């Protein structure tokens, strides 16, 4: 059972939403660069920046998840703690692929 009623990132929700808006703008910019047939290396540079921005959001969310959801579950112990640790481990594995 996963409780999604309170998430660790909730205190930084506006920060995450602002970052994601910037990321959306970056993606639209890359789309325009391709449409305008800009130089390949310039497009790849922007893709690299976009990837880094997404990774920064992912790492922030993961850290918030570990500090809040996983720590809270670990305090309670039992199956919920094991499930949260497994969930976090799987999320980390997806990020490093």
C-alpha positions in Angstrom: 0.0 0.0 0.0 1.4 3.4 -1.0 0.2 6.5 0.7 0.3 9.5 -1.6 -1.6 11.9 0.6 1.6 13.8 1.6 4.8 14.0 -0.5 8.1 15.2 0.7 8.4 17.7 -2.2 5.2 19.5 -1.2 7.1 22.3 0.6 9.1 22.9 -2.6 6.3 22.4 -5.0 6.5 25.9 -6.5 10.2 25.5 -7.0 9.7 22.3 -8.9 6.9 23.7 -11.0 9.0 26.7 -12.0 11.9 24.4 -12.9 9.6 22.3 -15.0 8.2 25.4 -16.8 11.8 26.3 -17.7 12.4 22.8 -18.9 9.3 23.0 -21.1 10.6 26.2 -22.6 14.0 24.5 -23.2 12.2 21.6 -25.0 10.2 24.0 -27.1 13.5 25.8 -28.0 15.1 22.5 -29.1 12.0 21.8 -31.2 12.3 25.2 -32.9 16.1 24.6 -33.4 15.3 21.4 -35.3 12.5 23.0 -37.2 14.8 25.9 -38.2 17.5 23.4 -39.1 20.1 24.7 -36.7 23.6 23.2 -36.5 23.6 19.7 -35.0 26.2 20.4 -32.3 24.2 23.4 -31.1 21.1 21.2 -30.8 23.0 18.5 -29.0 24.4 21.1 -26.6 20.8 22.2 -25.8 19.7 18.6 -25.4 22.5 18.1 -22.9 21.4 21.1 -20.9 17.8 19.9 -21.0 18.9 16.4 -19.8 20.9 18.0 -16.9 17.9 20.1 -15.9 15.6 17.0 -15.8 18.2 15.1 -13.9 18.5 17.9 -11.3 14.7 17.8 -10.8 14.8 14.0 -10.5 17.6 14.0 -8.0 15.8 16.7 -6.0 12.6 14.7 -5.9 14.5 11.5 -5.0 16.2 13.3 -2.1 12.9 14.7 -0.9 11.4 11.2 -1.2 14.2 9.7 0.9 14.1 12.4 3.5 10.4 12.2 4.0 8.6 9.2 2.7 11.4 6.6 3.2 12.4 8.0 6.6 8.8 8.1 7.8 8.3 4.5 6.7 11.5 3.4 8.3 10.4 4.9 11.6 7.3 2.8 11.4 9.2 -0.3 10.3 7.7 -3.5 9.0 6.5 -4.2 5.5 5.9 -0.5 4.7 9.6 0.3 5.4 10.8 -2.5 3.2 8.4 -1.5 0.4 9.6 2.2 0.5 13.3 1.2 0.5 12.6 -1.2 -2.5 10.7 1.6 -4.3 13.5 4.1 -3.7 16.1 1.5 -4.9 14.1 0.9 -8.1 13.8 4.6 -8.7 17.5 5.1 -8.3 18.2 2.2 -10.7 15.9 3.8 -13.3 17.8 7.1 -13.0 21.2 5.6 -13.5 20.3 3.6 -16.6 
